[in-house]
């Protein structure tokens, strides 16, 4: 069985994810819409409480990404590539969209593709996420 990150890589190469990449690229210039997406993603991540689904391992890191994007758009933190933010936004869009490769309304399996894609994103951009978390610590920012 392929790892979650390997499954996520396959999803990231799918035409559906390419659609979300285009959407994320167009959203990048619309700060208010990105902030709304971050808020909605945060809410959805909080609502998904099943440790069995894999969200327990992924949730905190995706929360870090949400904080990173907020910091980027506030101008507080710019030590991240635009590409990383766009791919991350595309990942959140995919996560928020209920009809994707495996529709979210299908019990248990519905979030499997979302988790895989997030795992791939985390693995691919771990260095930038780690730098951000270290920056938060040096700034005395307590994650919320």
N, C-alpha and C positions, 0 to 999 in steps of 0.2 A: 504494500500500500504506500502510495506516495505521501510525503510529508505535507502538512498543511501549506507550508510556503511553496512547495512544488505545485500543489493544486492551485494555489493563488496565482502563481506565475502563468499557468495555463489560462486562467480566467483573465489575467491582465493582457493576454494576447488575443482575446476574443473580440469580435466585432462589437458586442454589447459594451465592453469596457472602453473600446475606442470612441464610442458615442459619448460616454461619460467624460473621457479625456477632453473631447472637443467642448463639451458643456463646461467643464472646469476651467478650461482656457478662457472661455468667454466670461465666466464668472469672476475670474481673477481681478478684472478691472472694476468690479462692482462690489465695493467693500460692504455695503449694507446687506446685500444678498448673501455674501460669504458669512457674515456674522449670524444671519438667520439660520443658515445651514449648520453652522457650528452649534448654535443653541439647540436646534432640532436633533442633531446627531448626539449631543450630550444627553438630552432627554431620553432618546431611544436607547443609548448605551446604559443609562441608569435603569430603565425599565426592564432590560433583559437581564434576569438574575440567575439564570441556570448555570451552575458551575459545570454541569455535564456538557454544556454546549461549547465550552472552550473560551467563552467570553471572560471568565475569571482571569485567564492569563493575558488576554489581549486588552481588556478594558482600560487598565491604568496607562498603558502605552498610548492608546488612542486618545485618552484624556490629555496626555502630554502633547500630542500632536495638535489637538484643539487649542490648548493654551499657546502653543508655538505660533499658530496662525493668528490668534488674537494679538499676541505680542508683535508679530510682524506687521500687521495692519495698523497697530497703534504707533509703530515706529520705534518700539523699545528694543526689538531684537531683529537684526538683519543678517545674521551669520548663517544663512540657509539659502539654498539655491531655489530659484523660482520654479524650476522643474520639480523639485521635491514637494513644494507646496501644491502645485497643480496636480501631481499624481495623487497626493494625499486627499485633495479636494475631490478628485474623481472617485477615489476609494470611498469617501464619505457619501458622495452622491449615489454610488452603487448600493451602499449600505442602506440609505434612506429610501431608495426606490423599491417598492414592494414586489414588483414584477421584474425579475431578472432571470438568470439561468435556472435557479431553483426558487420559485416564488415563496416569499416569506410566510405566507399563510399556511404552508404545508408544515404540520407539526414536526419539530426536531430538525428535519432535513432543510427546512426553509432558510435557516441561518447558516447552513454548512458552507455554501459558496461565499457568503459574506465573511465568515470567519477565515476561510482560506485566503481570500483576497487581502484581508487585513494582516494576516500572518505574513504573506509575501511582502506587503508594503513595509511592515515592521522590520523584516529581515533585510530588505533592500536599503532601507533608509535609517537603520539602527544607529549608525555613526552620527548622523545629523540630529536624531532624537536624543541621543546621549549627550551631545554637546549642549543642546538646549536645556536638558535637565541639570547639567552642571552649571550653566549660566544662571538658571533659576536659584540654585543653591548659593552661588556667589552674591546674588542680588538679595538674598534673604526672603525670596518669594516662597510662600507656603502653598503647595498645590491644593486646589479646591475640588 
